[in-house]
């Protein structure tokens, strides 16, 4: 009963002030938590960058070419489901903007372990590890290969 008397002694404006302060502090801590995570991602630096071109093959595969040396670094056989799906995303973004599909993309490995495919023409970034380790492995191979 004494608690009820204590709270009733405060005017509604003081109660509102205390609630506002509490909500502000809560919002601050939540934003700090999420902004800190975003800042960590922004601070990550690429440790390896490969400039790649992809060409369709008649057999349904994909030829992967190092655009800086113009050498074939890999040939993905068959339908190349995941690789082809990612490349369709890049092609769609370029088509929407009226850009050609022949320009290269950047495959980047970051010091925090992320593998990102960046289309410099559209600024489309695809975080490949979000598709699972088996799928990201099909792109990690391109970072390891220098020549075929």
Residue frames as qw, qx, qy, qz and C-alpha x, y, z in Angstrom:
[[0.000, 0.885, 0.466, 0.000, 0.00, 0.00, 0.00],
 [0.312, -0.764, 0.099, 0.556, 2.89, 2.36, 0.65],
 [0.395, -0.040, 0.602, 0.693, 4.11, 1.82, -2.95],
 [0.152, 0.679, 0.642, 0.322, 0.75, 2.94, -4.28],
 [0.195, -0.922, -0.212, 0.259, 0.89, 6.10, -2.19],
 [0.432, -0.505, 0.336, 0.667, 4.42, 6.85, -3.38],
 [0.317, 0.201, 0.658, 0.652, 3.51, 6.58, -7.07],
 [0.028, 0.801, 0.573, 0.173, 0.36, 8.63, -6.65],
 [0.316, -0.773, -0.093, 0.542, 2.40, 11.51, -5.16],
 [0.324, -0.218, 0.468, 0.793, 4.08, 12.16, -8.53],
 [0.458, 0.574, 0.093, -0.672, 2.29, 14.31, -11.04],
 [0.839, 0.418, 0.348, 0.006, 1.44, 12.85, -14.47],
 [0.433, 0.866, -0.247, 0.043, 4.06, 15.05, -16.12],
 [0.254, -0.667, 0.697, -0.070, 6.83, 13.64, -13.92],
 [0.777, 0.025, 0.626, -0.066, 5.64, 10.10, -14.64],
 [0.720, 0.683, 0.125, -0.004, 5.67, 10.90, -18.37],
 [0.126, 0.873, -0.469, 0.038, 9.18, 12.35, -18.04],
 [0.505, -0.436, 0.742, -0.058, 10.48, 9.21, -16.31],
 [0.813, 0.308, 0.493, -0.038, 8.86, 6.98, -18.96],
 [0.540, 0.835, -0.104, -0.004, 10.42, 9.07, -21.75],
 [0.106, -0.764, 0.635, -0.038, 13.86, 8.82, -20.18],
 [0.677, -0.168, 0.714, -0.063, 13.48, 5.04, -19.78],
 [0.778, 0.537, 0.325, -0.020, 12.38, 4.62, -23.42],
 [0.319, 0.896, -0.309, -0.009, 15.22, 6.85, -24.62],
 [0.320, -0.603, 0.730, -0.025, 17.80, 4.78, -22.75],
 [0.769, 0.125, 0.624, -0.054, 16.29, 1.58, -24.07],
 [0.658, 0.745, 0.108, -0.027, 16.39, 2.94, -27.65],
 [0.061, 0.865, -0.498, -0.021, 19.97, 4.08, -27.20],
 [0.503, -0.392, 0.771, -0.004, 21.16, 0.65, -26.04],
 [0.775, 0.364, 0.515, -0.030, 19.31, -1.14, -28.83],
 [0.523, 0.849, -0.069, -0.018, 20.66, 1.21, -31.52],
 [0.147, -0.768, 0.623, 0.026, 24.19, 0.88, -30.13],
 [0.698, -0.117, 0.707, -0.002, 23.90, -2.88, -30.33],
 [0.732, 0.538, 0.412, 0.069, 22.82, -2.87, -33.98],
 [0.306, 0.932, -0.193, -0.007, 25.03, 0.01, -35.12],
 [0.395, -0.646, 0.646, 0.092, 28.05, -1.69, -33.59],
 [0.743, 0.125, 0.646, 0.122, 27.35, -4.79, -35.68],
 [0.565, 0.798, 0.199, 0.064, 26.97, -2.63, -38.81],
 [0.008, -0.923, 0.382, 0.053, 30.22, -0.79, -38.06],
 [0.608, -0.377, 0.682, 0.152, 32.08, -4.09, -37.70],
 [0.728, 0.438, 0.502, 0.163, 30.89, -5.13, -41.15],
 [0.348, 0.935, -0.002, 0.064, 31.93, -1.76, -42.58],
 [0.275, -0.816, 0.501, 0.086, 35.39, -2.06, -40.98],
 [0.844, -0.022, 0.508, 0.170, 36.04, -5.44, -42.59],
 [0.143, 0.726, -0.460, -0.491, 38.65, -5.21, -45.32],
 [0.928, 0.343, -0.072, -0.125, 38.94, -7.41, -48.41],
 [0.545, -0.566, 0.571, 0.237, 41.97, -9.68, -48.18],
 [0.351, -0.037, 0.781, 0.516, 41.54, -11.01, -51.70],
 [0.502, 0.605, 0.158, -0.597, 39.75, -9.64, -54.76],
 [0.404, 0.039, 0.775, 0.484, 39.32, -11.44, -58.07],
 [0.417, 0.475, -0.080, -0.771, 37.89, -9.64, -61.09],
 [0.403, 0.065, 0.904, 0.126, 35.90, -12.28, -62.96],
 [0.514, 0.253, -0.305, -0.761, 33.99, -12.68, -66.19],
 [0.550, 0.080, 0.812, -0.181, 31.57, -15.53, -66.75],
 [0.397, 0.314, -0.517, -0.690, 30.70, -16.98, -70.15],
 [0.845, 0.091, 0.359, -0.386, 28.01, -19.52, -70.96],
 [0.135, -0.321, 0.871, 0.346, 29.14, -22.71, -72.68],
 [0.569, 0.086, -0.525, -0.627, 27.23, -24.71, -75.25],
 [0.485, -0.088, -0.868, 0.066, 27.16, -27.73, -72.93],
 [0.512, -0.723, -0.383, -0.262, 25.30, -25.70, -70.27],
 [0.686, -0.360, -0.268, 0.572, 28.37, -25.04, -68.15],
 [0.023, -1.000, -0.017, -0.011, 29.98, -21.73, -67.26],
 [0.718, 0.274, -0.171, 0.616, 33.52, -20.64, -68.09],
 [0.399, -0.888, -0.101, 0.207, 35.10, -18.52, -65.34],
 [0.633, 0.511, -0.025, 0.581, 37.72, -16.07, -66.61],
 [0.455, -0.573, -0.159, 0.663, 40.14, -13.94, -64.59],
 [0.347, 0.897, 0.261, 0.081, 39.41, -10.55, -66.20],
 [0.207, -0.895, 0.302, 0.255, 42.81, -9.10, -65.26],
 [0.333, -0.423, 0.757, 0.371, 44.80, -11.83, -67.07],
 [0.675, 0.350, -0.240, -0.604, 42.06, -12.99, -69.45],
 [0.239, 0.245, -0.939, -0.029, 42.87, -16.60, -68.51],
 [0.758, -0.307, -0.406, -0.408, 40.34, -19.32, -67.80],
 [0.128, -0.457, 0.722, -0.503, 40.51, -20.20, -64.11],
 [0.368, 0.070, 0.876, -0.303, 37.68, -22.73, -63.99],
 [0.422, -0.065, -0.594, -0.682, 34.92, -24.38, -65.97],
 [0.468, 0.003, 0.655, -0.593, 31.78, -25.19, -64.00],
 [0.098, -0.016, -0.909, -0.405, 30.27, -28.27, -65.59],
 [0.061, -0.490, -0.870, 0.009, 26.61, -29.01, -66.15],
 [0.087, -0.820, -0.457, -0.332, 23.83, -26.65, -65.19],
 [0.365, 0.142, -0.348, 0.852, 25.94, -25.02, -62.44],
 [0.270, -0.708, -0.636, -0.147, 22.76, -24.33, -60.44],
 [0.390, -0.771, -0.262, 0.430, 23.98, -22.03, -57.68],
 [0.364, -0.281, 0.280, 0.843, 26.60, -20.21, -59.76],
 [0.073, 0.366, 0.625, 0.685, 24.13, -19.72, -62.60],
 [0.252, -0.776, -0.578, -0.010, 21.44, -18.52, -60.16],
 [0.377, -0.667, -0.083, 0.637, 23.73, -15.87, -58.71],
 [0.262, -0.097, 0.457, 0.844, 24.77, -14.76, -62.19],
 [0.015, -0.600, -0.685, -0.412, 21.09, -14.46, -63.18],
 [0.292, -0.817, -0.375, 0.327, 20.62, -12.06, -60.27],
 [0.324, -0.478, 0.219, 0.786, 23.51, -9.90, -61.50],
 [0.170, 0.187, 0.664, 0.704, 22.23, -10.05, -65.11],
 [0.094, -0.740, -0.655, -0.119, 18.71, -9.06, -64.02],
 [0.287, -0.780, -0.174, 0.528, 19.99, -6.03, -62.10],
 [0.266, -0.292, 0.429, 0.812, 22.03, -4.95, -65.13],
 [0.095, 0.408, 0.752, 0.509, 19.11, -5.50, -67.52],
 [0.144, -0.817, -0.526, 0.190, 16.84, -3.36, -65.32],
 [0.224, -0.777, 0.062, 0.585, 19.39, -0.53, -65.61],
 [0.644, 0.759, 0.005, -0.097, 19.99, -1.06, -69.33],
 [0.164, -0.750, 0.625, 0.143, 23.57, -2.27, -68.86],
 [0.715, 0.375, -0.560, -0.184, 25.39, -5.03, -70.73],
 [0.916, -0.377, 0.085, -0.107, 26.25, -8.40, -69.25],
 [0.835, 0.377, -0.231, 0.326, 29.83, -8.62, -70.53],
 [0.019, 0.761, -0.413, 0.499, 31.51, -6.45, -67.86],
 [0.541, 0.051, -0.777, 0.318, 33.31, -8.27, -65.02],
 [0.610, -0.719, -0.134, -0.304, 32.29, -8.58, -61.37],
 [0.107, 0.590, -0.665, 0.446, 34.44, -8.62, -58.23],
 [0.847, -0.334, -0.412, -0.038, 34.64, -11.66, -56.00],
 [0.030, 0.681, -0.456, 0.572, 35.98, -10.60, -52.61],
 [0.734, -0.321, -0.557, 0.220, 37.09, -12.48, -49.51],
 [0.192, -0.833, 0.133, -0.501, 37.04, -10.34, -46.36],
 [0.231, 0.381, -0.745, 0.497, 39.15, -10.62, -43.21],
 [0.519, -0.160, 0.512, -0.665, 35.99, -11.44, -41.23],
 [0.369, 0.013, 0.929, 0.028, 35.40, -14.57, -43.38],
 [0.564, 0.601, 0.358, -0.438, 32.68, -13.21, -45.65],
 [0.360, 0.033, 0.676, 0.643, 32.70, -13.92, -49.38],
 [0.310, 0.698, 0.302, -0.570, 30.94, -11.23, -51.42],
 [0.456, 0.335, 0.575, 0.591, 30.18, -10.96, -55.12],
 [0.023, 0.700, 0.167, -0.694, 30.07, -7.26, -56.08],
 [0.498, 0.587, 0.472, 0.430, 28.82, -5.94, -59.37],
 [0.311, -0.335, -0.063, 0.887, 30.60, -2.58, -59.70],
 [0.015, -0.275, -0.495, -0.824, 28.17, -1.39, -62.39],
 [0.461, -0.582, -0.464, -0.483, 25.04, -1.71, -60.23],
 [0.112, -0.478, 0.588, -0.643, 26.68, -1.81, -56.79],
 [0.886, -0.230, -0.177, -0.362, 24.79, -5.07, -56.15],
 [0.002, -0.492, 0.819, -0.295, 26.47, -7.00, -53.32],
 [0.878, -0.155, -0.329, -0.312, 25.62, -10.63, -52.76],
 [0.351, -0.567, 0.677, -0.313, 26.74, -12.07, -49.41],
 [0.641, 0.210, -0.684, -0.276, 27.41, -15.61, -50.59],
 [0.152, 0.112, -0.900, 0.394, 27.79, -17.24, -47.17],
 [0.501, 0.055, 0.373, -0.779, 24.12, -16.54, -46.49],
 [0.785, 0.223, -0.330, -0.475, 23.35, -19.37, -48.96],
 [0.946, -0.266, 0.176, -0.055, 25.21, -22.00, -46.94],
 [0.399, -0.649, 0.575, 0.299, 28.73, -23.36, -46.86],
 [0.663, 0.157, 0.673, 0.287, 28.27, -25.81, -49.73],
 [0.437, 0.825, 0.328, 0.143, 27.06, -23.08, -52.07],
 [0.084, -0.958, 0.235, 0.140, 29.71, -20.57, -51.04],
 [0.652, -0.350, 0.585, 0.332, 32.35, -23.23, -51.71],
 [0.658, 0.509, 0.471, 0.292, 31.45, -23.14, -55.41],
 [0.225, 0.953, -0.011, 0.203, 32.67, -19.51, -55.45],
 [0.518, -0.755, 0.374, 0.146, 35.65, -19.97, -53.09],
 [0.828, 0.097, 0.425, 0.353, 37.15, -22.24, -55.74],
 [0.469, 0.796, 0.158, 0.349, 37.44, -19.23, -58.06],
 [0.226, -0.937, 0.250, -0.088, 39.51, -17.38, -55.46],
 [0.736, -0.436, 0.485, 0.182, 41.92, -20.31, -55.10],
 [0.778, 0.337, 0.410, 0.336, 42.41, -21.00, -58.81],
 [0.114, -0.689, 0.259, 0.668, 44.95, -18.94, -60.71],
 [0.355, 0.424, -0.610, -0.568, 45.06, -20.92, -63.93],
 [0.920, 0.072, 0.241, -0.300, 43.53, -24.05, -65.38]]
